[in-house]
């Protein structure tokens, strides 16, 4: 890699940092949920076009932009996700969400601005990319927060055609700003959505024997299915079935005739994820059999684990050390979080880095919570890392 070019690109990101923060705050104040990212897409299209970067809008929301050689010998993809979550913001920030019940509680506004910053910095040195036969594709993807995610539809719209490797970052409020967390192999988990609906004869709570006692049966499902899964799957798969909502009945003395529980099933291992199809339904059927209720199980296959390619991880590590500093790379562990970037890595080699967003000595926040606050210096860090990662020598990953 040309060290001078890497320095030039990194320095350009730093010069853009105040503007990137301003844009991030605007996006943060105007969050949009999955497949509704119209304003965000319009902003990106306008900003990229003004910088002389050609864009192609996707069918609903999101877009793809590209710079570099028209007939490249190598093409690198950088991906950002656009959507917010349907939860209220509780940060009290001056630029807090202006939309009731919606906020960027997962940091996608940061991801978007990171990739935008990398795009603008690389565009200013496009001639050098062309000289090297290099092209860069910027993938601004909608709907990461829904299962199975927007990535498969984006891939179907040719986002990864002729891409040799692809990179992304994800906010991590458990590590300090100025660092990125890297891990070879699986870094997230598979994640499926589970909905179980029980129906049966309701009645008075004084006569449960004349009913299916559906509430009791639902409680057995809620408590017994996770335990039974742990005995049917290899413990090393790290299976975790956790309920997000349980609902049955409305009053103290009535046994209801319908009840539901919904949650997520997460697994660390891709082979176990492939094998689990149909198992939840089998277990639920056996558990409710004594209670004279019927079970309907909807197991929506979600996303596989994000599996980082070791060569691409090293490209990110080298970029971070060059563009941020020698102590900027920290180890991380596989999490049970789900991320639809996994679909892209099933199609192409690549890697995701965890982007530190915690102010040193400050509070440690949780993702998917309305009080999430990020240290905005992370935007420049992420953009520098991705922009310089593009310039890493690709020979080791060429077919």
N, C-alpha and C positions, 0 to 999 in steps of 0.2 A: 504494500500500500504506500502511496505517496504521503509521507508524513506532512509535507507542506499543505497538500490538499485537505487532509484531515483537519489540520489546524485552522485552515481558512474556513472550512465549513463549520467547525465548532465555534470559532470566533463570531461567525455570522449569526449563529443561533443566539449567542450571548447578546449580540447587538439587538436582536429582535425580542429579547426577553420581556421588556416592559409592554410591548405591543401584544405579545402572546398572553400575558397575564390579563391585559384589558379584554382581549377576545374571550379568554376562558371565563372571566367574570360575567360577560354578556351571555355566554352559553349557559352558565350556571343559573343565571336569573331567569332563563327561559327554557326550562327542561321540557323534553317531549318523550312520551312513553313509546314503547316498541311499535314500529311501523307507522308512527305518527311524526317522525323527525323531519317535517317539511321545512320549518324555519331554519333548522340546523343545516339541512341540505342546501337550501338557498344561500345561506351565509357562506358555506364552503365553496359552492360553485362560483359565487361572485368574487370571493377573495382569491381563489386559485386562478380564475380567468383573468382577473386584473393583473396578476403576476406573470401572465403569459403562459400559463399551464393549461393544456387542453384537458377537458373533463368530459366524462360520459356518465350521465345520470342512470341509475338503476331503475327498475320498473316502477317501484313505488317510492321509496326513499333511499338515501344513500347515493354514493357516486364513486367512480373510479377516475383517477388522474394519472398521467404518465409523463415522464421526462426522460431525456437521454437519447441514445442511439436509435435510429429508426429501424435498423436491422441489427439488433444487439447480439453479441456473442454470449451475454449473460444478463439475466434480468432478476432483480431483487424486488420483493413485495414488502411493503410496510402497511400494517393493518391497524385501524382504530375502530372502536365501536361507539355508537352515537346515542343510544337510548338512556333514558332515566327510569326511575322506579316510581310506582304509584304509592308513595308514602310521603307524609308531610315533613317539611324541613323544620329543624329545631336549633339551628346554629346561631341565629340572631345576627348573622353577617349583614353588612350593608348591601351586599349583592345577593342576598338570599333569594330563593325561588319566588317568583311572582305568581306562580300557578298553584292553586290550592290542591294539596294532596299529592303533589308530584315534586320530586327533587332528584338531584344527581348524588345519590347516596352510595354509589359504587365508583365514582371518579371517572365516568366516561367523558365528562367535559374535559378532564385533564388528558385522557388518552387522545381525544380528538385534537386538542391543541398541540400536543406533542408531535403527532404525525404531520399536522399542518406546518409547524415550525421546521421540521426536518425537510418537508417539501420545499418551502420557500428558501431555506438555506442552500439546499442542493441545486435548486433552479438557478441560482446566481452563479453556479460553477458548472452549468450544463455542458459547456464546450469541453471541459476536461472529462466529463462522463462520456461524451461522444467519442473523444479521442481514444478512450479505453474500451470502446465497444460495450458500454454498460448502459442499461436502462433501469429506471426505478418506477414501480407502479405503487400508487398510494390508494389503498382500499378503505373507504369509509363506509363501514357496514352497519346497517340497522339491526335492531331486534335481537341483541345478544341476551337480553334478560328473559326471554320466553323459551320454553322447551318445544322443539329441539334447537332453537336459536335461528338467527337469520343467516348464518354462514352457509348452510347448504344451498339456499336460494341464490346467494351471491356467487357461489362457486358455479351454479348452473347457468349464471349469466356471464360466464367466462372470465371471472375475476382472476383465476389462477392460470389461465392459458399461457403457456410458454414462460411461466415463472419458475426460476430455478430454486429459490429458497425464499422464506417469508418470516418476518419478525414482527413482534408486538411487545407492548409493555402492559402491566396491570398494576394499579396503585396498591401499595401495601402499607397501611398505617401502623404496622408493627415494627418497621425498620426506619432508620433515620434518613432524612433527605440528604442527598449526596451519595447515596449508595443504591446499588441494585442487587437483588437476590437472584442467584442462578443455581440451577440443578440440572444435571444430565438425566434423561429419561423422564418418567412421569412426574409432573409437577402439580397437577390437579387430579380430581377424581371424576369418574363417570357419575352422571346425575340423571335420574329418571323421575317422572311425576307419577304418583300413585293416588288414585281416587277409589275408595271403597264405599259402596252404598248398600246398606242392609234394609230389607223390607220384610214385613211380617204383620201378624194380627196384633193390633194394639189393644189397650183396655185400661182398667182401673188398677192402680198400684196395690190395692188390697187383694187382687186376684191374679197374681203373675202366672199362676199355673194354667190359667185359661188363655194365656197369650204366649208369644215367643220371647217375652221379656227382652225386647230388642235392645234396650239401653245396656243391659247386662252383657248381651252378646257382643255389642259394639265395644264395650270395655275389654272383653276378652280378646277381640281382634287387635285393639290398640296395644295391649300389653304383651300378647302371646306371639304375634307375627314377628316382631323384631327378634325375639329370643329364638324362635324356631329357625329363622333365616341363619342365625349364627351357628346352628347345628347342621345346616344343609350345605353351607358354603365353606370353603377353605378359610380358616380364620385370617390367613395372610391377605385375603382379599379386602379386609377392612370394611365389610358391609355395615352400613348404618342407615336404618329406616327410622326417620324422625318425622313426627306429625306436626303439621303447622296449624290445622284446624280440626276440631271435633264438634259435631253438632247433632243433637237428638232431643226432641221434645221442647216444650215451652212452659210447663207448669209442674208443680210438685207432685201431684197425685194422678198423673196420666202417663201410662206407658205408651210411647209413640209408635207409629207404624212405619216410620222411616228414619234413618240416621245415616250420617256420612262421616268419614274421616279422610283427610287429604294430607299428603306429605311428600317427602322426597326420599328416594333410595339412592344412596351413594356408595360407590365401590372404588377401591384404589387400583384394582387390577382389570385390565381390558378383557382378559379371558373369562374372568368371573362375570363381568358385565355381559358378555356374549351368552354365557350359560344360564343367566338368571331368568331369562324370558320364560314366562309361564309359571315360575315357581311361587310367586306371591299368590296368584289365583289358586293354585293347588293347596297352599297352606290355609288360606282363608276359608276355603270350602270345607276342609277338615275341621277347623276350629269352630265353625258355626253349626256344624251338623247336629249337635244335641239340642239346639235351641229353636228349632222349627222356624227359622228365618231363611230368606234367600239372599244371596250375596252377588253383587255385580262389581267386578274388579276391572278398573281401567288402568292399565299399566302403559303409560306413554313413554316410549323409548326416547331418551334425551340426548345426552352428549357423552362420548367416550372421554377418557382422560386426555389431557394435553401431554403429549410425549415429546420432550425436547430432544432434538438431534444433537449429539455431543459436539460435532464440528461447528454447528451453528451457535451453540452455547459458547464455545471458545471465541467465535467471532464477536459476540456481544461482550464477552469479558475483555478481549483485547481492545475493543472500541471504548469501553468504559474507562479502562486504565489510561488510554491515550487522551480521551476527551474530558474526563472528569478528574482522575487522579489514581495513583497506584493503590490506594486503600478503598476504592469505590466499589469493589466486588465483595459481597459477603455470601456465605453459604445459606441455603434455605432448605426447607423440608417440603415434601409433598403434602398438600392439603386436601381436605374433602370437598372443597369448593368445586363447582362446575364452571366450565368456560367453553363456549362453542368455537373458539379458535382451534380446538381439537380437531374439528372437521377439516380445517385447512391443513393441519399437520398430518392427517391421514392421506392427504392428496399430494403434499409436497414436503420436503425437509424444511425445518425451521425451528424457531425457539421463541419462547415468551420469557421476559424478564420481569421480576417483581420490582416495582419502582418505589423506593422509599419516599414516604410523604409525611413522616413524623418530624416535628421540630425537635432537635436534640434537647433532652431534658423536659420536653413537653408531654402533654397527654397522649395516651395510646387509644385511638378510636377503633371502632369496629365498622367494617363495611356493611352496607345494607341497613344502616341506622341513620335516622334523620339528623343526628348531631355531628355527622362526619365533617371534619375540617382538615384540609390538606395544606401543607407548607408549599406555597406556590413556586418556590425555587425548584421543586421537582419537575416543573414543566421544561425548563431549560436543560436539566439533567437528562430527562428522557429523550428530548429532541436531539441533543448532542450524541447520545449513545446510539440511537437509531440511525442518524445521518452518517456517523462514522462507521457503523457496522456495515452499511451499504458498500463502503469502500474497501472492506477487508478482502484480501486476495481470495477469489472463489475457486481456485484450482482444486482444492481438497474435496470440494463437494460436486465437482462436475462429473457427470456420468462417464 
